[in-house]
Amino acid sequence: MSPFNPRRALPPTLRRWGRTAYEVARGSVLDAADWAAGRRPPPLTPPRRLWRLVTNKSNDFHDSGARLREFLVANGLRPDHHLLDVGCGIGRLAVALTGYLSPPGAYDGFDIMPVAIRWCRRITERHPNFRFRLVDLKSDRYRPSATGRASAFVFPYPDATFDFVVLTSVFTHMLPADMGNYLSQIARVLKPGGRCLISYYVMTPERRVAAGAGRGAFSFAHRGDGYWAELAELPEAALAYDEPDVLAALEARKLKIVEYFPGEWAHTPQQSQDVFVVQKA
Ligand SMILES: C[S@@+](CC[C@H](N)C(=O)[O-])C[C@H]1O[C@@H](n2cnc3c(N)ncnc32)[C@H](O)[C@@H]1O
């Protein structure tokens, strides 16, 4: 008989909330320790308690943002481009782009978490061509108290506004109807020839075996309506889509795949996601 583990006795949703509370508390302690020791982070570094609210990775806010910027530049981003960051979180990409996008280049980001957008407004104070919006949409994972539906949300920008749209670790938390509507909105707000970088967890038969054997960061054992969830009662905690569904959703919006970078999430404990670069016809 395996030894009693009090954490395992809790329902998965409570474990998930407990984990987030723990991460935020731990971040707060680290922030306080830095402050007490006189360690001052670089400008526009969010407190670690916020960083831990959107990701469980630690200490790489600037490094991972810089890697993402280089990846975008390698895939066609230019300093004069207008970029939209959907689900911008606490501005990981925004801060990395402040030294790159320059007028007429500009950045717009939106998110559903009030605390994240409140923090991001500091970026606008220093860089007025970087703008952020809070949108009132419900997510059981990130904003359970809101009532707006992502499946009916119209992005607050005119048609053909952006050269680049980015979603990192966003569709990994969105249900099929919401994801489908966002793809339609992305196709609408992209300029002709504009590009979009999207990360997913893409499920294939081979990955089902690997993830099911516990080799990866997730098992995605729970079949939902058009997705695989890590937690049956909280699908928006982390979900995967079958490969044919992802390809069909992109094709239906005439978003042509120009690059595909498979992630390692099914085979290693790292939450390395699958990345598509797509282009509007
Ligand atoms: C894992 S975090 C990633 C944040 C950021 N993209 C990054 O890579 O640092 C997921 C983000 O998606 C946001 N999000 C979830 N559902 C959303 C929705 N329907 N619309 C916009 N943002 C959403 C969350 O609030 C959260 O900030």
The ligand as a MOL file (V3000), in Angstrom:
LIG
                    3D

  0  0  0     0  0            999 V3000
M  V30 BEGIN CTAB
M  V30 COUNTS 27 29 0 0 0
M  V30 BEGIN ATOM
M  V30 1 C 0.2690 30.9360 -19.0960 0
M  V30 2 S -0.2080 32.5940 -19.1770 0 CHG=1
M  V30 3 C 0.8150 33.2000 -20.5270 0
M  V30 4 C 1.0100 34.6960 -20.4780 0
M  V30 5 C 1.8780 35.2570 -21.6090 0
M  V30 6 N 1.3110 34.9840 -22.9050 0
M  V30 7 C 3.2830 34.7210 -21.5240 0
M  V30 8 O 3.6440 33.8620 -22.3500 0
M  V30 9 O 4.0310 35.1580 -20.6310 0 CHG=-1
M  V30 10 C -1.8230 32.5250 -19.9410 0
M  V30 11 C -2.4430 33.8860 -20.0730 0
M  V30 12 O -3.6050 33.7910 -20.8970 0
M  V30 13 C -4.5740 34.6530 -20.3620 0
M  V30 14 N -5.8930 34.2550 -20.8780 0
M  V30 15 C -6.6080 33.1470 -20.5730 0
M  V30 16 N -7.7690 33.1370 -21.2580 0
M  V30 17 C -7.7760 34.2780 -22.0220 0
M  V30 18 C -8.6870 34.8500 -22.9400 0
M  V30 19 N -9.8570 34.2710 -23.2330 0
M  V30 20 N -8.3610 36.0110 -23.5390 0
M  V30 21 C -7.1830 36.6220 -23.2720 0
M  V30 22 N -6.2920 36.1420 -22.3980 0
M  V30 23 C -6.5770 34.9800 -21.7770 0
M  V30 24 C -4.4020 34.4950 -18.8560 0
M  V30 25 O -5.0030 35.5230 -18.1260 0
M  V30 26 C -2.8950 34.4700 -18.7250 0
M  V30 27 O -2.3460 35.7460 -18.5740 0
M  V30 END ATOM
M  V30 BEGIN BOND
M  V30 1 1 1 2
M  V30 2 1 2 3
M  V30 3 1 2 10
M  V30 4 1 3 4
M  V30 5 1 4 5
M  V30 6 1 5 6
M  V30 7 1 5 7
M  V30 8 2 7 8
M  V30 9 1 7 9
M  V30 10 1 10 11
M  V30 11 1 11 12
M  V30 12 1 11 26
M  V30 13 1 12 13
M  V30 14 1 13 14
M  V30 15 1 13 24
M  V30 16 1 14 15
M  V30 17 1 14 23
M  V30 18 2 15 16
M  V30 19 1 16 17
M  V30 20 1 17 18
M  V30 21 2 17 23
M  V30 22 1 18 19
M  V30 23 2 18 20
M  V30 24 1 20 21
M  V30 25 2 21 22
M  V30 26 1 22 23
M  V30 27 1 24 25
M  V30 28 1 24 26
M  V30 29 1 26 27
M  V30 END BOND
M  V30 END CTAB
M  END
